[in-house]
Amino acid sequence: SWTFGDLPATVEVQRGGHVVTAYPALVDEGATVGVRVVATQAEATRLGWRGARRLLVLVAGAPVKQVVKGLGPRSRLALQFNPDGEIPDLVADCVDAAADELIAAGGGPPRTEAAFTALLASAREQLLPLTSDAVRRVEAVLTQAREVAIAIGAAPGRRVPEAAIADLRAQMGGLLHRGFVATAGRRRLPDLVRYLTAMAHRLEKLPANAARDELWTAQVAAVTAEYAQLRAAAPPTGAPDDPVTRVRWMIEELRVGLFAQTVGTPRPISEQRVYKAIDAISA
């Protein structure tokens, strides 16, 4: 529970005979949440998101059993094979995504007991329906992912270039991994379906479009390398609207724009737009 008073934005601490500014943050410890003082605001923000999520779920109670119990046979079959492991693990991932959404709606990780109490009241009302909705959306993601996985497996027999297959496998791994629901967020799950649909469209066009596909793959690789440098210099905070994370999803949109234009993107996308977003953060 929130038993540690209000968290100040900064504290002064002694380091080697000098007084320096440090940053308190909630820290996810698994079965508990602690408070740690760290060296930078960025690290405090990153830790604070996960710590606030863990404390909220611990106090409000994760509705995993309730959601799993309500799943029908068809849903259980669709959810059976997932990157999180067993179905309860996947639902717990959906709980985390729902908690993140509530924290974001409340203005970010709370720093006062009053703010946490207000967030807790919201969670007790909305955590279950948001989790259930996330599970429904994940069902569509995993259904489409299964079709893409089958198509990738059949690609060598269609003489699809190995480089394209490797790129598609890497993309799949980036989209679907342990914790992928919380990473993407509930609202972005329909976009994952669209990204996977674009992958299937790309596979249909190969190998007849192999030369152009190779050129587009190189373009995406160059942008991704720039993004990797950005992440190293400015790690994502974990916030749903984090600008570094937005660049990551812009690259997925770029893939759709290059490899599957008919699938469509919600707004115009190009290499130049991605580089401009990276430069704006790096400046």
Helices and strands as residue ranges (DSSP letters): E 11-15, E 18-28, E 33-38, H 41-60, H 64-69, H 73-79, H 87-105, H 113-154, G 155-158, H 162-175, H 180-184, G 186-188, H 189-205, H 210-233, H 243-259, H 271-282
